[in-house]
């Protein structure tokens, strides 16, 4: 018959004491998460099920009425499409530019440290300052971009006033500000690529392009997917540059979902309806994030 060994009482008490100590260390973080993440999320969901009375301004329960109205709201549908276009313009440009910059930073070139600081500088620049600089650059009369076009014999362009190109111009400004962060992330990914693999490929006669395509880029896929997920979330929630440069115009050409939520909530004072739009936007972003995560698992190189 097997003999059982009892755990000493003092040992069990010590284990419980350590467990409570761990809970004590986690308590401040859990409290902050509850106050600033969980509680606002449930409050927003509850608010989206209400509307404001026309005269008293009191909150009135409408259930899923706000969501039913959103199904018929063509302006909200248009703002979601504009958000998608803005994301497709911003994320690929910032990641491609960040990858090119990371490849250059990975080499031992004169003054490379200064270039690293200059490249990361846009990330540290406040959004308001960057918006003022881009408004100056895009100015139709005295802007440097139109001045450069004029020196080439080309006509000036109304970058932020023309509905056909305002979204693209805004996307370029946002991509510029995100480029430095992507470059730093991808540079860290490049530095984690084993040098032994690259040296072995060089000894086999592989060209630099072949090495990058067959070794570096596959091993860089986790970092690329992380940068793309962060970029998509940032692009779909961008507000500051849009508010400072175009205010959703001209002719609603740059009215993304976030700016429409702001308009409904803080200009039209339809807080319940605006919160319902925010919930839908959250679901869309969550869907894109899950889709990107599944794609990353399929192509991830171990």
Steps between C-alpha positions, in 0.01 A plus 500: 500500500639835393597731779376859481711788612312789656602852417616675814258760626770765507585431135136530389463824694816634336361412156172680570693799628698516176177476299348791688823694453470446125141622505614806694761583237243461220226695676611853393526395135165318513340804662630731227384260227158483659468878537635605162412202275228269631273761659510742201432210260187388686391861550530564126299188420230607747494855363461371143165350603363843596415826331445855622153647544449802266419759768607368839823340377440201725620157394222279360528124448465403131661155501657423163324796338826687441650198327191462281536865398866440415399231251314771304755780552676544166731768637631258762550233233689755293718592798590132549604474134702820534669351807586189299646706214696712746642185662595350163682822410676548832615158621677364187685828443620530861608133516674507161678822590589362842640181346713693252627727776573201726707333227704819461539540876619141530813583302815662635489836326653836601265706717256212545427596862395849399272354234339271759417797721359700208293204384343447841444873555148510338378251762601740778348806330157592647207444267403868506852610403517245219157609372608865487813404307301295247240774461786732411652249257162437334406869476377562141678837467813504718547131578840343431347207310324724249814714481695189399235413243515853362877477459439193284247684288199323652179672616425536873279243670232563762612214721254541785226681309447253213265214602668261257846520661439633853483151653824393332676819612380444856611136488850600393530735797393226743725241333797736539439528872477119540800419279759543774331257739472235228866552411609440860282189532626354173860589582466295818364216289791524257750489783344175624562320168786248553816613323599134446215452253596809303868405490412148385284642222781731390743208486251317279506795260158649579451863399397764758151512347465121525625503860249768595211326324575144613649549848455849644141568396358163615669536840367855521134399457412505874625858530325600177169361620536670837572831327203450269261425788617807691480707180144388422380578852669841492368587152142404585507711816684805363329822604748781574645560150154480342353748745791741464546481122162437334224472765358212298479703179499603228151366423546222761791358297704440816217427742617171646298307758681651798432854384135421436474361853646827629251701293199304619606502864653843561334715234156342456496376864363158403715312747315170482509493121868600496585228751321240287722605208806466724394146595462406131843648424649300787349180357643582155849563643478182707403304188798635305733421790377140527529455123857631497593278794373191321687593184817547705467149644474349153813660358712533814850358458644317798 
